[in-house]
């Protein structure tokens, strides 16, 4: 109950300061690694139905990776061990089971640090706690996912290469926000390749147009064919007659999405290099060009990191794609 009261007091402080125009609330920056979530729960709850339900939602395999990785890394901390050392973590889920508490799911931001997401789950019994988690499973997953994405986009905009964004926007009418460290690797009339490269890591983003023929242009088979054609023409491999292509072993997934002022289809899958031994995950967003309805703009992010886990890297490039703005919306 003490922990619940502390959070209520913290929220009251936020509201009080927010109402005072002469005051500014300064929060410590969040800590913890990308993709981590601290689960504050005692052993009895963590090792029974509530903990099992949380793991089934948040520790499921991240889609379309070469090797299995959980969507999030979960760290269990008992209530008595949840000290100030952990209060500054980026993602915190507090699970409290007590006969005096009602069943409730609540998400708040920036309780102890910023930009922080804290999710409160309370219930009088373990069984009811598991029900609350199950009933709010999609919301729970989406809140954490958007929080992780927002932090990456925030840093992309704060430390962006303005000239690179302006260059892409001049060619395509809009652009993602590229953080410093990314650079222009290749350009043609209809294709731009932006890349971040180290000795063992290659994070790439393509921006290109494909013609809109009919509704099949934004369906799985049509989008795959158009993407493969673009990559064969523009992304050669390291050896002769090799080029980037969508892996044929695992069929990509396609979803219709909406984010801010854009409706788009999102395709995820694995890429490979024809006649070579390179590969990794990719994510694509395809949407109509608002300035030319006969064309589709495609944003494609990929990861090549053979020595490392890839979940956090693909989440990085995915978040950059989500930062796309039309040129007239820059600065809004």
C-alpha positions as CSV (number, residue, x, y, z in Angstrom):
1,X,0.0,0.0,0.0
2,X,2.9,2.3,0.7
3,X,4.1,2.0,-2.9
4,X,0.6,2.8,-4.2
5,X,0.5,5.9,-2.1
6,X,3.9,7.1,-3.3
7,X,2.8,6.9,-6.9
8,X,-0.4,8.8,-6.1
9,X,1.6,11.5,-4.4
10,X,4.0,11.7,-7.4
11,X,1.1,12.1,-9.8
12,X,-0.4,14.8,-7.6
13,X,2.9,16.6,-7.7
14,X,3.0,16.4,-11.5
15,X,-0.5,17.9,-11.7
16,X,0.3,20.7,-9.2
17,X,3.4,21.7,-11.0
18,X,1.7,21.5,-14.4
19,X,-0.9,24.0,-13.3
20,X,1.8,26.5,-12.3
21,X,3.0,28.4,-15.4
22,X,6.0,29.8,-13.6
23,X,7.3,26.3,-12.6
24,X,9.0,23.6,-14.6
25,X,9.2,20.0,-13.6
26,X,12.6,18.6,-14.2
27,X,12.9,14.8,-14.2
28,X,15.9,12.6,-14.3
29,X,16.4,10.8,-17.5
30,X,15.3,7.2,-17.6
31,X,17.8,4.4,-17.2
32,X,17.8,0.7,-18.3
33,X,18.4,-0.9,-21.6
34,X,16.1,-0.7,-24.6
35,X,13.6,-3.4,-24.6
36,X,13.8,-4.0,-20.8
37,X,10.8,-4.0,-18.5
38,X,11.0,-4.2,-14.7
39,X,8.1,-6.3,-13.3
40,X,7.6,-5.4,-9.6
41,X,5.9,-8.5,-8.2
42,X,6.4,-10.8,-5.3
43,X,7.4,-14.4,-5.9
44,X,3.9,-15.8,-5.3
45,X,2.5,-13.7,-8.1
46,X,5.4,-13.9,-10.5
47,X,5.5,-17.7,-10.4
48,X,1.8,-18.1,-10.7
49,X,-1.0,-17.0,-13.0
50,X,-0.3,-13.3,-13.1
51,X,3.4,-13.7,-13.9
52,X,2.6,-16.4,-16.5
53,X,0.1,-14.1,-18.2
54,X,2.6,-11.2,-18.3
55,X,5.2,-13.5,-19.8
56,X,2.8,-14.8,-22.4
57,X,2.2,-11.2,-23.6
58,X,5.6,-9.6,-23.3
59,X,8.1,-12.4,-23.7
60,X,6.6,-13.9,-26.8
61,X,9.1,-14.1,-29.7
62,X,9.7,-10.9,-31.6
63,X,8.4,-11.5,-35.1
64,X,10.6,-12.3,-38.1
65,X,14.1,-12.6,-36.6
66,X,16.6,-15.1,-37.8
67,X,17.0,-16.5,-34.2
68,X,14.3,-16.4,-31.5
69,X,14.4,-13.4,-29.2
70,X,11.7,-12.3,-26.8
71,X,9.8,-9.2,-27.6
72,X,10.9,-7.7,-24.3
73,X,13.5,-8.6,-21.6
74,X,11.6,-9.0,-18.3
75,X,13.3,-8.4,-15.0
76,X,11.4,-9.4,-11.9
77,X,11.9,-7.3,-8.7
78,X,10.1,-8.2,-5.5
79,X,8.3,-5.2,-3.8
80,X,10.7,-5.0,-0.9
81,X,13.6,-4.8,-3.3
82,X,12.1,-2.1,-5.5
83,X,14.3,0.8,-4.2
84,X,15.2,4.1,-5.8
85,X,17.8,2.3,-7.8
86,X,15.1,0.8,-10.0
87,X,12.6,3.8,-9.9
88,X,14.4,5.4,-12.9
89,X,13.9,2.6,-15.3
90,X,12.2,3.3,-18.6
91,X,9.5,0.7,-18.3
92,X,8.0,-0.4,-15.0
93,X,5.0,-2.7,-14.4
94,X,3.8,-2.8,-10.7
95,X,1.7,-5.8,-9.9
96,X,0.0,-5.7,-6.5
97,X,-2.3,-8.3,-5.1
98,X,-4.1,-7.5,-1.9
99,X,-7.7,-8.3,-0.7
100,X,-8.2,-4.6,0.0
101,X,-7.5,-3.5,-3.6
102,X,-9.9,-3.5,-6.5
103,X,-9.1,-5.0,-9.9
104,X,-7.6,-2.2,-12.0
105,X,-5.2,-1.5,-14.9
106,X,-3.7,2.0,-15.1
107,X,-0.9,3.5,-17.2
108,X,0.9,6.7,-16.2
109,X,4.0,8.5,-17.5
110,X,7.1,10.1,-16.0
111,X,6.4,9.1,-12.3
112,X,10.0,9.1,-11.2
113,X,11.9,9.9,-14.5
114,X,11.3,10.9,-18.1
115,X,10.4,9.6,-20.6
116,X,9.1,6.8,-18.4
117,X,6.1,4.4,-18.6
118,X,4.6,3.0,-15.4
119,X,1.8,0.5,-15.5
120,X,-0.1,-0.3,-12.4
121,X,-2.0,-3.6,-12.1
122,X,-3.9,-4.3,-8.9
123,X,-6.4,-7.0,-7.8
124,X,-7.7,-8.6,-4.6
125,X,-6.6,-12.1,-5.8
126,X,-4.0,-13.7,-8.1
127,X,-6.7,-15.1,-10.3
128,X,-8.3,-11.7,-10.7
129,X,-4.9,-10.1,-11.4
130,X,-4.4,-12.6,-14.2
131,X,-7.8,-11.7,-15.6
132,X,-7.0,-8.0,-15.5
133,X,-3.8,-8.6,-17.4
134,X,-5.5,-10.8,-20.0
135,X,-8.3,-8.3,-20.6
136,X,-5.8,-5.5,-21.2
137,X,-3.2,-7.6,-23.0
138,X,-3.3,-5.7,-26.3
139,X,-3.3,-2.3,-24.6
140,X,-0.4,-3.4,-22.4
141,X,1.7,-4.6,-25.4
142,X,0.8,-1.4,-27.4
143,X,1.7,1.0,-24.5
144,X,5.1,-0.5,-24.0
145,X,5.7,-0.7,-27.8
146,X,4.8,2.9,-28.4
147,X,6.9,4.1,-25.4
148,X,10.0,2.3,-26.8
149,X,9.3,3.7,-30.3
150,X,8.7,7.3,-28.9
151,X,12.1,7.3,-27.1
152,X,13.9,6.4,-30.3
153,X,12.0,8.9,-32.4
154,X,12.7,11.6,-29.7
155,X,16.4,11.0,-29.9
156,X,16.3,10.8,-33.7
157,X,14.7,14.3,-33.8
158,X,16.9,15.7,-31.0
159,X,20.2,14.6,-32.6
160,X,19.1,14.5,-36.3
161,X,21.0,15.2,-39.4
162,X,18.8,18.1,-40.7
163,X,20.5,18.2,-44.1
164,X,19.9,14.5,-44.7
165,X,16.2,14.8,-43.9
166,X,15.9,17.8,-46.2
167,X,17.6,16.0,-49.0
168,X,15.2,13.0,-48.8
169,X,12.2,15.4,-48.5
170,X,13.2,17.3,-51.6
171,X,13.1,14.0,-53.6
172,X,10.1,12.4,-52.1
173,X,7.9,15.1,-50.5
174,X,8.6,13.9,-47.0
175,X,11.3,12.1,-44.9
176,X,12.0,10.3,-41.7
177,X,14.2,11.9,-39.1
178,X,17.8,10.4,-39.3
179,X,20.0,10.7,-36.2
180,X,23.6,11.7,-36.7
181,X,25.8,8.8,-37.7
182,X,23.6,7.9,-40.7
183,X,24.8,9.0,-44.1
184,X,23.8,8.9,-47.7
185,X,25.2,5.7,-49.3
186,X,23.5,5.8,-52.7
187,X,21.0,7.8,-54.7
188,X,19.2,7.5,-58.0
189,X,16.3,9.4,-59.5
190,X,13.9,7.0,-57.7
191,X,15.9,5.5,-54.9
192,X,17.8,6.7,-51.8
193,X,19.9,4.5,-49.4
194,X,20.7,5.9,-46.0
195,X,23.1,3.8,-43.9
196,X,24.6,3.5,-40.5
197,X,27.7,1.2,-40.5
198,X,30.3,0.0,-38.1
199,X,32.7,-2.9,-38.3
200,X,30.0,-5.5,-37.5
201,X,26.7,-3.7,-37.8
202,X,24.8,-2.3,-40.8
203,X,21.5,-0.5,-40.3
204,X,20.0,0.6,-43.6
205,X,17.0,2.6,-44.7
206,X,15.8,2.7,-48.3
207,X,13.3,5.3,-49.6
208,X,11.9,4.7,-53.1
209,X,8.8,4.9,-55.2
210,X,6.9,2.1,-57.0
211,X,4.0,2.6,-59.4
212,X,0.4,2.1,-58.2
213,X,-1.2,-0.3,-60.7
214,X,-4.2,-1.4,-58.7
215,X,-5.1,-2.6,-55.2
216,X,-2.7,-5.6,-55.6
217,X,0.2,-3.1,-55.5
218,X,-0.2,-2.8,-51.7
219,X,-1.0,-6.5,-51.1
220,X,1.6,-9.0,-50.1
221,X,2.5,-10.6,-53.5
222,X,2.5,-7.3,-55.4
223,X,4.5,-5.4,-52.8
224,X,7.1,-8.3,-52.6
225,X,7.5,-8.3,-56.4
226,X,8.0,-4.6,-56.6
227,X,10.4,-4.5,-53.6
228,X,12.5,-7.4,-55.1
229,X,12.8,-5.6,-58.4
230,X,14.0,-2.4,-56.7
231,X,16.5,-4.2,-54.5
232,X,17.9,-6.3,-57.4
233,X,18.5,-3.1,-59.3
234,X,20.0,-1.0,-56.5
235,X,21.4,-3.2,-53.8
236,X,24.2,-5.5,-55.1
237,X,25.9,-8.1,-53.0
238,X,29.6,-8.6,-52.4
239,X,30.1,-11.1,-55.2
240,X,29.2,-11.1,-58.9
241,X,25.5,-11.7,-59.7
242,X,24.5,-11.3,-56.1
243,X,21.8,-8.9,-54.8
244,X,19.4,-8.3,-51.9
245,X,16.0,-10.0,-52.0
246,X,13.2,-11.1,-49.7
247,X,13.8,-14.5,-48.3
248,X,11.6,-17.1,-50.0
249,X,11.9,-19.6,-47.0
250,X,9.6,-17.7,-44.7
251,X,6.6,-15.7,-46.1
252,X,6.6,-12.1,-44.8
253,X,3.6,-10.8,-42.8
254,X,1.5,-7.8,-43.9
255,X,-0.7,-5.5,-41.7
256,X,-2.7,-2.4,-42.4
257,X,-1.6,0.3,-40.0
258,X,-2.4,3.9,-39.1
259,X,0.0,6.3,-37.4
260,X,-0.6,10.0,-37.0
261,X,-1.5,11.4,-40.4
262,X,-0.5,8.3,-42.4
263,X,-2.3,5.1,-43.4
264,X,0.1,2.4,-44.6
265,X,0.7,-1.3,-45.0
266,X,3.5,-2.7,-43.0
267,X,5.4,-5.7,-44.2
268,X,7.9,-7.6,-42.0
269,X,10.1,-10.5,-43.0
270,X,13.7,-11.7,-43.6
271,X,16.0,-10.6,-46.4
272,X,18.9,-12.5,-47.9
273,X,21.5,-11.9,-50.6
274,X,21.0,-14.0,-53.7
275,X,24.1,-16.2,-54.4
276,X,25.7,-15.2,-51.1
277,X,25.4,-15.9,-47.3
278,X,24.1,-12.6,-45.9
279,X,20.7,-11.9,-44.4
280,X,18.6,-10.4,-41.5
281,X,15.3,-8.9,-40.7
282,X,13.5,-6.0,-42.5
283,X,10.4,-3.9,-42.1
284,X,8.6,-2.0,-44.8
285,X,6.0,0.8,-44.8
286,X,4.2,1.5,-48.1
287,X,1.7,4.3,-48.6
288,X,0.2,6.5,-51.3
289,X,2.2,9.5,-52.4
290,X,-0.1,12.4,-51.4
291,X,1.4,14.5,-54.2
292,X,1.1,11.9,-56.9
293,X,-1.7,9.3,-56.4
294,X,-0.3,7.1,-59.2
295,X,2.8,6.3,-57.1
296,X,3.5,4.6,-53.8
297,X,6.3,5.6,-51.4
298,X,8.1,2.8,-49.7
299,X,10.2,3.1,-46.6
300,X,12.3,0.0,-45.9
301,X,14.6,-0.6,-43.0
302,X,16.9,-3.6,-42.6
303,X,19.5,-4.9,-40.2
304,X,22.7,-6.8,-40.8
305,X,24.4,-7.7,-37.5
306,X,25.6,-11.3,-37.8
307,X,27.4,-11.3,-34.4
308,X,24.6,-9.8,-32.3
309,X,21.0,-10.1,-31.3
310,X,18.8,-8.1,-33.7
311,X,15.6,-7.2,-31.8
312,X,16.8,-3.8,-30.6
313,X,18.4,-2.9,-34.0
314,X,15.3,-3.7,-36.0
315,X,13.2,-1.7,-33.5
316,X,15.6,1.2,-34.1
317,X,15.1,1.3,-37.8
318,X,11.4,0.7,-37.5
319,X,11.1,3.7,-35.2
320,X,12.9,5.9,-37.7
321,X,10.4,4.8,-40.3
322,X,7.6,5.8,-38.0
323,X,9.1,9.3,-37.6
324,X,8.3,10.1,-41.3
325,X,6.7,13.5,-41.9
326,X,5.5,15.2,-45.0
327,X,7.6,18.2,-45.9
328,X,4.8,20.6,-45.1
329,X,4.4,19.1,-41.6
330,X,8.1,19.6,-40.6
331,X,8.3,21.5,-37.3
332,X,4.7,20.9,-36.3
